[in-house]
Amino acid sequence: MSDGELRAGGEAVPGGAEAVPGSEAGSDGADIVFVGAPGSGKSAVGELVARRLGVDFHDVDAVIAYRAGKPVAEIFADDGEPAFRALEVTTTLELLRQPGVLSLGGGAVTSAEIREALRGHRVVWLQVSVGQAARRVGLNEARPLLLGNVRGQLVKLLAARTPLYAALATDTVDTDAHDLDAVVDLVVELTGADHG
């Protein structure tokens, strides 16, 4: 897979979040928030959009993993999904108050508290088909809800979450037909956020 392709993220980031130099923007919270299914490219796109804009980037799952001292999959295995979701809510609400670019976990939108907190934010839904998502995440063990029949699990997740993504999105980008750089360009163009 080349650097220009969308890839599945999910690795812990040293320091809890990747700070992209240049963010001194004073705002009432995150400038752009990415939502979407596993494999949609939220982490990769979010990081590159933040770099393009010269603002900070935070990935909720990476911050949770860093603070917990273990990957998200281990949090699910050791503590259970409810414990992870509680961490996800508190971490997301905290990071939504920070300026810059924020990538949420794919299931964050299932929380009514998070959905309410997203009101007033620029929410970009990175759409992905089941086929593309399955290809991108493969048999990634860092994605606990996709273990086993990845394609079947994605079908269930997308059926449940697509209406939530659609209801929250202020902008939508279909990632299936575009490489990573093209998706970043589309997001910057759609949001009118290019400071350069």
Backbone torsions as a table, in degrees:
resi	resn	phi	psi	omega
1	MET	NA	131.5	-178.4
2	SER	-84.2	164.5	179.1
3	ASP	-63.1	-22.3	-178.5
4	GLY	-81.4	-6.3	179.0
5	GLU	-89.4	152.4	172.8
6	LEU	-71.0	137.5	179.4
7	ARG	-130.0	158.5	176.5
8	ALA	-77.4	133.9	178.3
9	GLY	-96.2	-145.7	174.6
10	GLY	112.0	2.8	178.8
11	GLU	-82.5	146.4	176.4
12	ALA	-66.8	142.0	-178.4
13	VAL	-109.0	125.3	178.2
14	PRO	-53.4	138.7	-179.4
15	GLY	86.9	-4.6	174.9
16	GLY	91.4	-25.8	176.9
17	ALA	-160.7	149.1	179.6
18	GLU	-85.9	111.5	177.5
19	ALA	-84.1	120.0	177.1
20	VAL	-95.1	123.3	-174.3
21	PRO	-55.7	150.8	171.3
22	GLY	105.2	1.3	-177.3
23	SER	-91.6	106.6	172.2
24	GLU	-129.5	10.8	-175.9
25	ALA	-63.8	130.8	176.1
26	GLY	-94.9	115.6	177.2
27	SER	-141.3	179.7	179.2
28	ASP	-91.1	23.7	178.2
29	GLY	137.8	-166.1	-175.5
30	ALA	-55.5	134.7	179.7
31	ASP	-77.8	-39.8	178.9
32	ILE	-138.2	131.9	177.9
33	VAL	-120.6	127.3	179.2
34	PHE	-98.4	133.1	173.0
35	VAL	-127.7	159.8	177.9
36	GLY	155.6	170.3	-177.8
37	ALA	-69.7	162.3	171.2
38	PRO	-55.5	135.2	-180.0
39	GLY	88.7	1.8	179.9
40	SER	-79.1	-18.9	177.3
41	GLY	103.0	18.0	-175.4
42	LYS	-55.6	-45.6	-177.5
43	SER	-69.2	-48.2	-178.1
44	ALA	-65.6	-46.9	-180.0
45	VAL	-65.4	-45.1	-179.8
46	GLY	-57.2	-45.4	180.0
47	GLU	-62.1	-44.5	-177.8
48	LEU	-71.7	-35.5	175.9
49	VAL	-63.8	-43.6	178.9
50	ALA	-60.4	-44.0	178.0
51	ARG	-61.8	-43.1	-179.9
52	ARG	-60.3	-38.8	-176.8
53	LEU	-87.8	-11.0	-178.9
54	GLY	70.5	36.6	179.6
55	VAL	-124.2	169.6	178.9
56	ASP	-71.0	152.4	175.2
57	PHE	-124.4	133.9	174.4
58	HIS	-129.9	137.9	176.2
59	ASP	-116.0	115.8	-173.9
60	VAL	-56.2	-46.9	-179.2
61	ASP	-62.0	-39.5	179.3
62	ALA	-66.4	-39.0	178.4
63	VAL	-65.7	-43.8	178.6
64	ILE	-60.7	-47.2	-178.7
65	ALA	-61.5	-42.2	179.8
66	TYR	-62.9	-49.5	-177.9
67	ARG	-64.8	-35.6	-179.7
68	ALA	-79.1	-17.5	-178.7
69	GLY	75.0	18.8	178.2
70	LYS	-158.4	155.6	-179.6
71	PRO	-62.5	158.0	179.3
72	VAL	-54.9	-41.0	180.0
73	ALA	-58.7	-37.1	178.4
74	GLU	-72.5	-34.3	175.9
75	ILE	-61.1	-45.9	177.5
76	PHE	-59.0	-47.2	-176.2
77	ALA	-68.1	-44.1	-174.7
78	ASP	-81.8	-39.2	-170.1
79	ASP	-113.5	-17.2	-180.0
80	GLY	93.1	159.7	-179.1
81	GLU	-62.0	-40.7	179.5
82	PRO	-58.7	-38.1	178.5
83	ALA	-66.3	-41.7	177.2
84	PHE	-62.6	-45.6	-177.6
85	ARG	-62.0	-35.4	177.1
86	ALA	-64.8	-43.3	176.2
87	LEU	-63.1	-38.9	-179.1
88	GLU	-62.8	-42.7	-179.8
89	VAL	-63.9	-51.6	-176.5
90	THR	-64.5	-40.3	-179.8
91	THR	-68.3	-42.7	179.6
92	THR	-63.2	-46.5	-179.8
93	LEU	-61.0	-37.9	176.9
94	GLU	-65.1	-48.3	-174.8
95	LEU	-73.6	-24.8	176.1
96	LEU	-64.2	-20.3	178.8
97	ARG	-84.6	-8.0	-178.9
98	GLN	-91.9	138.2	175.6
99	PRO	-68.6	156.6	176.5
100	GLY	119.6	-150.4	-176.7
101	VAL	-114.3	136.4	-177.4
102	LEU	-130.4	131.8	173.7
103	SER	-109.3	123.4	179.0
104	LEU	-90.0	158.7	171.0
105	GLY	-68.5	155.3	-176.3
106	GLY	-58.0	-31.8	-177.4
107	GLY	-94.0	0.5	-177.9
108	ALA	-57.2	-33.5	-176.9
109	VAL	-68.9	-9.3	177.6
110	THR	-77.1	-11.7	178.0
111	SER	-88.6	122.5	177.8
112	ALA	-61.2	-35.6	-179.9
113	GLU	-64.6	-41.7	177.7
114	ILE	-68.6	-43.0	179.1
115	ARG	-57.9	-42.9	178.9
116	GLU	-64.1	-41.3	-178.7
117	ALA	-67.4	-23.6	-179.8
118	LEU	-76.2	-14.7	178.0
119	ARG	-58.9	133.5	179.3
120	GLY	89.4	-6.4	176.8
121	HIS	-99.4	155.6	173.4
122	ARG	-79.5	108.1	-176.1
123	VAL	-109.5	116.9	179.8
124	VAL	-105.2	118.0	177.2
125	TRP	-90.5	117.0	174.1
126	LEU	-90.1	101.8	-178.8
127	GLN	-76.8	144.4	176.3
128	VAL	-149.0	142.4	177.1
129	SER	-79.3	162.7	177.9
130	VAL	-58.4	-43.6	-178.7
131	GLY	-60.7	-46.7	179.4
132	GLN	-67.5	-42.4	179.7
133	ALA	-61.0	-44.0	179.6
134	ALA	-62.3	-41.1	178.9
135	ARG	-64.1	-41.0	-176.6
136	ARG	-72.3	-41.1	-177.8
137	VAL	-85.8	-24.4	178.6
138	GLY	53.9	-133.0	178.9
139	LEU	-105.9	44.8	-176.0
140	ASN	-66.3	111.3	-178.6
141	GLU	-71.3	-11.4	178.5
142	ALA	-76.4	-3.4	-178.3
143	ARG	-114.9	86.8	-171.8
144	PRO	-62.0	-29.7	-179.7
145	LEU	-78.1	-5.5	-178.6
146	LEU	-109.3	6.0	-179.2
147	LEU	-66.3	147.1	-177.5
148	GLY	92.7	-125.9	-179.0
149	ASN	-81.0	90.8	-174.5
150	VAL	-56.8	-49.0	-177.3
151	ARG	-62.3	-44.8	179.5
152	GLY	-63.2	-40.3	178.0
153	GLN	-65.7	-40.5	178.3
154	LEU	-63.5	-39.7	178.1
155	VAL	-58.3	-45.6	179.8
156	LYS	-65.1	-45.7	-179.2
157	LEU	-62.4	-45.1	-179.1
158	LEU	-65.8	-37.9	178.6
159	ALA	-61.3	-40.3	-178.6
160	ALA	-77.7	-36.1	-170.5
161	ARG	-96.9	-24.3	-176.3
162	THR	-54.4	-44.8	178.2
163	PRO	-61.7	-33.0	179.1
164	LEU	-70.5	-45.3	177.0
165	TYR	-58.1	-46.0	-177.6
166	ALA	-62.7	-39.6	-178.5
167	ALA	-69.4	-30.3	-176.5
168	LEU	-88.6	-25.0	-170.0
169	ALA	-68.9	131.4	168.3
170	THR	-93.2	-22.0	177.4
171	ASP	-143.6	149.7	179.8
172	THR	-132.8	134.4	176.7
173	VAL	-128.1	123.3	176.0
174	ASP	-81.5	116.7	-174.8
175	THR	-89.9	-8.5	-174.5
176	ASP	-59.9	-42.7	-171.8
177	ALA	-96.2	6.9	-174.0
178	HIS	-126.9	145.6	172.8
179	ASP	-81.5	175.2	-174.1
180	LEU	-56.2	-48.5	-178.5
181	ASP	-61.8	-39.1	179.6
182	ALA	-67.0	-38.2	178.0
183	VAL	-64.6	-43.4	178.1
184	VAL	-59.4	-46.4	178.3
185	ASP	-58.7	-44.1	-179.7
186	LEU	-62.8	-42.4	-179.7
187	VAL	-63.6	-46.8	-179.4
188	VAL	-62.2	-41.6	178.9
189	GLU	-65.6	-46.6	-178.8
190	LEU	-62.3	-40.8	-175.3
191	THR	-85.5	-12.0	-177.9
192	GLY	60.6	29.6	-171.1
193	ALA	-95.0	-2.7	-174.3
194	ASP	-65.8	116.5	179.7
195	HIS	-89.9	-5.4	-173.7
196	GLY	-86.8	NA	NA
